[in-house]
Amino acid sequence: MTTQQTELQYLPSDLKRELLPQHVAVIMDGNGRWAKSQGLPRIMGHKRGVDALKDLLHCCKDWGIKALTAYAFSTENWKRPQEEVEFLMSLFQGVLRQELREMVEENVQIQFVGNLQALPTALQEEISRSMAETKDNRSIKFTVATNYGGRQEILQACRAIAQKVQQGILNPDEISEELFESHLYTAGITDPDLLIRTSGEMRLSNFLLWQMAYGEIYITETLWPDFDRKEFQRALCAYQQRERRFGKI
């Protein structure tokens, strides 16, 4: 076991285990800017970003955080240059193939949310395989939002519910928050307690619009490839200093 792996197993002394978020979500912003600052092509920023995400997943698992959700590819990201989009699809597929065995051994359950049917067939197959082989794992739930958009998620849920009403399967008076949530991509996944966004941008960017109703938001100027466990520790310290009232006094 490496020194870094040993350190990751122990919660830093300035963090209180009972106040840790159970579910952390991340908007991994700044890969392209990081690459530019290093004089590298944008794709190198994405590769470095994968390493940062892998390290964060290990950190969450070792520190006892039960769920991590990462915004990997939004519905708006299709507007990027075709070469970059194709590289990202290939990168996702390659990472899944390479890391699946380790995720199984580490007892990680991986789940993908979003409009997955629009993804390349080969990537869909890797996604299905990874979800099937880790479905019984319980150490941490790792959710990857791919071709995901919060507005689109809400619209598809509305359409599905409206169709049931139209068919006479559902009475409008029976529509509740719980029923609505059951029609979202994230059905069965608890709402995030903490959302971290890197690179200093102060917006949700169409991510988890319903689920973040009462989630805490932490913004850092750090670019995603430089987001390490020290940065994560700072985010958790800031989170633990907040009082979550959920609308109460």
Residue pairs with C-beta under 8 A, 6 or more apart in sequence:
5 58
7 229
8 58
8 59
8 62
8 63
8 229
9 62
10 62
11 17
11 20
11 63
11 64
12 233
14 233
14 237
15 63
15 233
15 236
15 237
15 240
16 240
17 64
19 239
19 240
20 63
20 64
20 65
20 236
20 240
21 65
21 192
21 193
21 194
21 216
21 236
21 239
22 65
22 66
22 67
22 190
22 193
23 65
23 66
23 67
23 68
23 69
23 189
23 190
23 191
23 192
23 193
23 194
24 60
24 65
24 67
24 68
24 69
24 192
24 193
24 194
24 195
24 196
25 68
25 69
25 70
25 71
25 192
25 194
25 195
25 196
25 207
25 208
25 211
25 212
25 215
26 53
26 56
26 68
26 69
26 70
26 71
26 195
26 196
26 197
26 198
27 71
27 195
27 196
27 197
27 198
27 201
27 204
27 205
27 207
28 49
28 52
28 53
28 70
28 71
28 72
28 198
28 224
28 227
29 197
29 198
29 199
29 201
29 223
29 224
30 45
30 198
30 199
30 222
30 223
30 224
30 225
31 42
31 45
31 46
31 48
31 49
31 223
31 224
31 225
32 42
32 45
33 45
33 199
33 223
34 45
34 48
34 49
34 223
34 224
34 225
34 226
35 41
35 42
35 43
35 44
35 45
35 46
35 48
35 225
36 42
36 45
37 223
38 44
38 45
42 84
43 84
43 87
43 91
45 225
46 87
46 88
46 91
47 91
48 225
49 224
49 225
50 91
50 95
51 225
52 224
52 225
52 226
52 227
52 228
53 70
54 99
55 228
55 229
56 68
56 227
56 229
56 232
57 68
57 108
57 140
57 142
58 106
59 229
59 232
60 68
60 140
61 106
61 108
61 139
61 140
65 140
66 140
66 141
67 140
67 141
67 142
67 143
67 189
67 190
67 192
68 140
68 141
68 142
68 143
69 142
69 143
69 144
69 145
69 189
69 192
69 208
70 142
70 143
70 144
70 145
71 145
71 148
71 205
71 207
72 92
72 144
72 145
72 146
72 148
73 88
73 92
73 114
73 145
73 146
73 147
73 148
74 145
74 147
74 148
74 149
74 205
74 206
74 207
75 114
75 115
75 147
75 148
75 149
75 152
75 206
76 149
76 205
76 206
77 85
77 88
78 85
78 147
89 119
89 120
89 123
92 123
92 126
92 146
93 120
93 122
93 123
93 126
96 123
96 126
96 127
96 129
96 130
97 126
100 129
100 130
100 133
100 134
103 110
103 130
103 134
103 137
103 142
104 133
104 134
104 137
106 139
107 137
107 138
107 139
107 140
108 134
108 137
108 139
108 140
108 142
109 134
109 135
109 136
109 137
109 138
109 139
109 140
109 141
109 142
110 130
110 131
110 134
110 142
110 143
110 144
111 131
111 141
111 142
111 143
111 144
111 189
112 127
112 131
112 143
112 144
112 145
112 146
113 143
113 144
113 145
113 146
113 148
113 185
113 186
113 189
114 145
114 146
114 147
114 148
114 149
114 153
114 185
115 147
115 148
115 149
115 152
116 124
116 127
116 146
116 147
117 124
118 147
119 127
119 146
119 147
127 146
141 189
143 186
143 189
145 185
145 207
145 208
148 185
148 207
149 206
150 204
150 206
150 207
150 208
150 209
150 210
151 206
151 209
153 184
153 185
153 186
153 209
153 210
154 184
154 209
154 210
156 183
157 180
157 183
157 184
160 183
161 170
161 175
161 179
161 180
161 183
164 170
165 171
165 172
165 175
180 210
181 187
181 210
184 210
184 211
186 208
186 211
191 208
191 211
191 212
191 213
191 214
191 215
192 208
192 211
192 212
192 215
193 215
193 216
193 239
193 244
194 215
194 216
194 217
194 218
194 235
194 236
194 239
195 204
195 207
195 208
195 212
195 215
195 216
195 217
195 218
196 218
196 219
196 220
196 227
196 232
196 235
197 217
197 218
197 219
197 220
198 220
198 222
198 223
198 224
198 227
199 220
199 221
199 222
199 223
199 224
200 219
200 220
200 221
201 219
202 219
204 212
208 215
214 244
214 246
214 247
216 239
216 242
216 244
218 235
218 238
218 239
220 227
220 231
220 234
220 235
222 231
